[in-house]
């Protein structure tokens, strides 16, 4: 399999897994009705609608702001796709596919619901105080994994060929 095909496959698998998980949690499991579902002592399922960007920054339900976020996301996906098409390493290409699939998955949420569907919450209790991580979804996991893989590839991967 060529690196480009592997990157496209990573994007498609990420997108399908992300959307299938969200649709199941919303429409079959009915997470909205169930509220907080304790899975382990440190992990809960909880429905959160993120109208902002990463980590809930720039929260705005203004239609113009939502359109601006979608435009930026669209430009970013196109730029990442061009980068992926030009990438020469398998790891970087798959990493870019993960980022693209995650970005498209969250973009579909924004178009369908006006917000991104987040549902995973890690937390820990220390001395009676509960510390929560940000609520996130599979698209977010793919984006973070893709960025980490790009960093690994750029710092520790096979160095680029030297010019003659």
C-alpha positions as CSV (number, residue, x, y, z in Angstrom):
1,X,0.0,0.0,0.0
2,X,1.3,3.4,-0.9
3,X,1.7,6.1,1.8
4,X,-1.1,8.2,0.3
5,X,-3.5,5.3,0.3
6,X,-2.6,4.6,3.9
7,X,-3.2,8.2,4.8
8,X,-6.6,8.2,3.0
9,X,-7.5,5.0,4.8
10,X,-6.6,6.5,8.1
11,X,-8.8,9.5,7.4
12,X,-11.8,7.4,6.4
13,X,-11.5,5.0,9.3
14,X,-11.1,7.9,11.7
15,X,-14.1,9.7,10.3
16,X,-16.3,6.5,10.2
17,X,-15.4,5.5,13.8
18,X,-15.9,9.0,15.1
19,X,-19.3,9.5,13.5
20,X,-20.5,6.0,14.3
21,X,-19.5,6.4,18.0
22,X,-21.3,9.8,18.2
23,X,-24.4,8.5,16.5
24,X,-24.6,5.5,18.7
25,X,-24.1,7.5,21.9
26,X,-26.7,10.0,20.9
27,X,-29.4,7.9,19.2
28,X,-29.0,4.3,20.6
29,X,-27.4,4.6,24.0
30,X,-29.2,8.0,24.5
31,X,-26.5,9.6,26.5
32,X,-28.4,12.9,26.8
33,X,-31.2,11.1,28.8
34,X,-28.7,9.1,30.9
35,X,-26.6,12.0,32.0
36,X,-23.2,11.1,33.5
37,X,-22.4,7.4,33.0
38,X,-19.6,6.1,35.2
39,X,-17.5,3.6,33.3
40,X,-14.5,3.3,35.7
41,X,-13.5,5.2,38.8
42,X,-11.6,7.6,36.5
43,X,-13.6,7.7,33.3
44,X,-17.2,8.8,32.6
45,X,-19.3,9.2,29.6
46,X,-21.0,12.6,29.6
47,X,-22.6,14.6,26.8
48,X,-21.1,18.0,26.1
49,X,-21.8,20.3,23.2
50,X,-18.7,22.2,22.3
51,X,-19.5,25.4,20.4
52,X,-15.9,26.6,20.5
53,X,-12.7,25.3,19.2
54,X,-10.2,22.9,20.8
55,X,-10.5,22.6,24.6
56,X,-13.7,24.7,24.5
57,X,-11.8,27.9,23.7
58,X,-13.6,30.8,21.8
59,X,-17.1,29.6,22.9
60,X,-19.7,31.4,20.7
61,X,-23.0,30.3,19.3
62,X,-23.1,33.3,17.0
63,X,-23.8,32.2,13.4
64,X,-21.0,34.3,11.9
65,X,-18.5,32.8,14.4
66,X,-19.6,29.3,13.6
67,X,-19.3,30.0,9.8
68,X,-15.8,31.5,10.4
69,X,-14.7,28.3,12.3
70,X,-16.0,26.1,9.5
71,X,-14.2,28.2,6.9
72,X,-10.9,28.0,8.8
73,X,-11.4,24.2,9.3
74,X,-12.1,23.8,5.6
75,X,-8.9,25.7,4.6
76,X,-6.9,23.6,7.1
77,X,-8.3,20.3,5.8
78,X,-7.3,21.3,2.2
79,X,-3.9,22.4,3.3
80,X,-3.4,19.1,5.3
81,X,-4.6,17.1,2.3
82,X,-2.0,18.8,0.0
83,X,0.7,18.1,2.6
84,X,-0.5,14.5,2.9
85,X,-0.3,14.0,-0.9
86,X,3.2,15.3,-0.9
87,X,4.4,13.4,2.1
88,X,7.1,10.8,1.6
89,X,7.0,8.9,4.9
90,X,4.3,6.4,5.9
91,X,4.1,7.7,9.5
92,X,3.6,11.3,8.5
93,X,1.0,10.4,5.8
94,X,-1.0,8.3,8.3
95,X,-0.7,11.1,10.9
96,X,-2.0,13.6,8.5
97,X,-4.9,11.2,7.6
98,X,-5.8,11.0,11.3
99,X,-5.8,14.8,11.6
100,X,-7.9,15.2,8.5
101,X,-10.4,12.5,9.5
102,X,-10.8,14.0,13.0
103,X,-11.2,17.5,11.6
104,X,-13.9,16.4,9.1
105,X,-15.7,14.4,11.9
106,X,-15.9,17.4,14.1
107,X,-16.8,19.6,11.2
108,X,-19.8,17.3,10.4
109,X,-20.9,17.7,14.0
110,X,-20.7,21.5,13.7
111,X,-22.8,21.4,10.5
112,X,-25.3,18.9,11.8
113,X,-25.8,20.1,15.4
114,X,-24.2,23.6,15.5
115,X,-21.6,22.2,18.0
116,X,-19.1,19.3,18.3
117,X,-20.3,16.3,20.2
118,X,-17.9,15.5,23.1
119,X,-18.5,12.6,25.5
120,X,-15.3,11.2,27.1
121,X,-14.2,12.5,30.5
122,X,-11.2,11.5,32.5
123,X,-11.0,12.6,36.1
124,X,-9.2,11.9,39.3
125,X,-10.0,12.7,42.9
126,X,-7.1,13.8,45.2
127,X,-7.8,14.8,48.8
128,X,-11.5,15.1,48.2
129,X,-11.1,17.4,45.2
130,X,-12.0,16.2,41.7
131,X,-9.8,17.2,38.8
132,X,-11.4,16.8,35.4
133,X,-9.7,16.7,32.0
134,X,-11.5,18.3,29.1
135,X,-14.5,16.4,27.6
136,X,-13.4,15.0,24.2
137,X,-14.3,12.6,21.4
138,X,-12.6,10.1,19.1
139,X,-11.9,12.8,16.5
140,X,-10.0,14.7,19.1
141,X,-8.0,11.6,20.0
142,X,-7.1,11.1,16.3
143,X,-6.1,14.7,16.0
144,X,-3.8,14.5,19.0
145,X,-2.4,11.2,18.0
146,X,-1.7,12.6,14.5
147,X,0.0,15.6,15.8
148,X,2.2,13.5,18.1
149,X,3.1,11.2,15.2
150,X,4.0,14.2,13.1
151,X,6.3,15.5,15.9
152,X,7.9,12.1,16.3
153,X,8.4,11.8,12.5
154,X,9.9,15.3,12.3
155,X,12.3,14.9,15.2
156,X,13.1,11.2,15.3
157,X,12.0,9.8,12.0
158,X,14.2,9.0,9.0
159,X,15.9,12.3,8.0
160,X,15.2,13.7,4.6
161,X,17.6,13.1,1.8
162,X,20.3,15.7,1.5
163,X,20.4,17.7,-1.7
164,X,23.3,16.8,-4.0
